[in-house]
Amino acid sequence: MAYSSLLGKRVEAHYRASDLHLSAVGTLVSDSGSSIVLEERFSQNGREKTLRVEIPYDYVIRVVETAEDSAAPPPQRALSK
């Protein structure tokens, strides 16, 4: 199955690694015909970081388009003493 129609879009990919079912969220940046690549950009300690995940077609369970902010963690509330 080709995922080229989702290139440049934010997706959630579910895949298997051995006996584990995993998921990754990011922008689909590549579809080679044998694997897909998701990319996520974020800031950590004031530095820009990029995380790329390559998933072979044989391990993909499903790929679905998702909302832009679906991977954003919920806002943290300050704890009062």
C-alpha positions as CSV (number, residue, x, y, z in Angstrom):
1,M,0.0,0.0,0.0
2,A,1.3,3.4,-0.9
3,Y,1.0,6.3,1.6
4,S,2.1,9.1,-0.8
5,S,-1.3,10.7,-0.5
6,L,-0.4,11.6,3.1
7,L,3.0,13.1,2.3
8,G,3.5,16.4,4.2
9,K,0.5,15.7,6.5
10,R,0.6,14.9,10.2
11,V,-0.1,11.2,10.8
12,E,-0.2,8.6,13.5
13,A,1.4,5.3,12.4
14,H,0.8,2.1,14.3
15,Y,3.4,-0.6,13.7
16,R,4.8,-3.7,15.1
17,A,8.3,-4.5,16.3
18,S,8.6,-8.1,17.3
19,D,5.7,-8.8,19.6
20,L,5.1,-5.2,20.5
21,H,2.6,-2.8,18.9
22,L,4.0,0.7,18.8
23,S,2.8,4.1,17.5
24,A,4.5,7.2,16.3
25,V,3.1,10.7,15.5
26,G,4.8,13.1,13.1
27,T,4.8,14.5,9.6
28,L,5.1,11.9,6.8
29,V,8.2,13.1,5.0
30,S,9.0,10.1,2.8
31,D,7.3,7.1,1.1
32,S,10.0,5.0,-0.7
33,G,7.6,2.3,-1.7
34,S,9.1,-0.1,0.8
35,S,9.1,2.1,3.9
36,I,7.7,5.4,5.3
37,V,9.5,8.0,7.3
38,L,7.9,10.2,10.0
39,E,9.6,13.3,11.3
40,E,8.9,15.3,14.5
41,R,10.6,18.6,15.3
42,F,10.7,19.9,18.9
43,S,12.7,22.1,21.3
44,Q,14.5,20.6,24.2
45,N,16.6,22.7,26.6
46,G,16.5,25.6,24.2
47,R,17.8,23.5,21.3
48,E,15.9,22.5,18.2
49,K,15.7,18.7,17.7
50,T,14.5,16.5,14.9
51,L,13.4,12.9,15.5
52,R,13.0,10.6,12.4
53,V,11.4,7.2,12.4
54,E,11.6,4.9,9.4
55,I,9.0,2.1,9.3
56,P,9.2,-0.7,6.8
57,Y,5.9,-1.5,5.0
58,D,5.9,-5.0,6.3
59,Y,5.7,-3.7,9.9
60,V,3.0,-1.0,9.3
61,I,-0.4,-1.9,10.9
62,R,-2.2,1.4,9.9
63,V,-1.5,5.0,9.2
64,V,-4.1,7.7,9.8
65,E,-4.1,11.5,9.4
66,T,-4.3,13.2,12.7
67,A,-4.8,16.8,14.1
68,E,-1.9,19.1,14.1
69,D,-1.6,19.2,17.9
70,S,-2.4,15.6,18.7
71,A,1.1,14.8,20.1
72,A,1.3,17.8,22.3
73,P,1.3,16.9,25.9
74,P,-1.5,18.4,28.1
75,P,-0.5,21.7,29.8
76,Q,1.1,21.3,33.2
77,R,-0.5,23.0,36.2
78,A,1.6,24.4,38.9
79,L,1.3,22.5,42.2
80,S,0.6,24.6,45.3
81,K,1.7,23.6,48.7
